[in-house]
Amino acid sequence: MASTSDHPGEQAADDPIRLIAIRDTALSVDEVFRAVGDSAAGGSTLFVGTVRNHDGGADVERLGYSCHPSAEAEMRRIAEKVVAEYPVRALAAVHRVGDLEVGDIAVVVAVSCPHRGEAFAASRKLIDDLKHEVPIWKHQKFSDGTEEWVGAC
């Protein structure tokens, strides 16, 4: 059996960042999952973030996402950090902006790695860093008529 260093499938791909986007239209889970298909990957993870009907004890009716013009470049920078830290075969991340209703998909990320543990860890790092570092803001509208802005995703 070949050692890890002798088998290219055990290492990161040369260009694993397959899809990075900010969109004002509905997101496709299938598109993101297809983007991370790789025959050398033994594990692929997919995270789908949706608009929930509550936050902080209040009922959410709808929300809107807006972003800074640098948001997509920041997503790519974070993806590059994840690729540098994990043996990523393929990575994709798409975030929605605009008005969304409860149940709508707000963000989809996917990662493929040689093994499942690496895929889980890389995916978790990707979504957590996107949430904390990308300049995307959420404007929540509650059923009682109040509103709230929430920073970074």
HELIX and SHEET records of a PDB file:
HELIX    1   1 THR A    4  ASP A    6  5                                   3    
HELIX    2   2 PRO A    8  GLU A   10  5                                   3    
HELIX    3   3 VAL A   29  ALA A   35  1                                   7    
HELIX    4   4 ALA A   71  GLU A   85  1                                  15    
HELIX    5   5 ARG A  116  GLU A  133  1                                  18    
SHEET    1   A 4 ILE A  17  ARG A  23  0                                        
SHEET    2   A 4 ALA A  90  ARG A  96  1                                        
SHEET    3   A 4 ILE A 105  CYS A 113 -1                                        
SHEET    4   A 4 GLY A  43  THR A  50 -1                                        
SHEET    1   B 3 HIS A  54  ASP A  55  0                                        
SHEET    2   B 3 ALA A  58  CYS A  67 -1                                        
SHEET    3   B 3 GLY A  98  GLU A 101 -1                                        
SHEET    1   C 4 HIS A  54  ASP A  55  0                                        
SHEET    2   C 4 ALA A  58  CYS A  67 -1                                        
SHEET    3   C 4 ILE A 136  PHE A 142 -1                                        
SHEET    4   C 4 GLU A 147  VAL A 150 -1                                        
END                                                                             
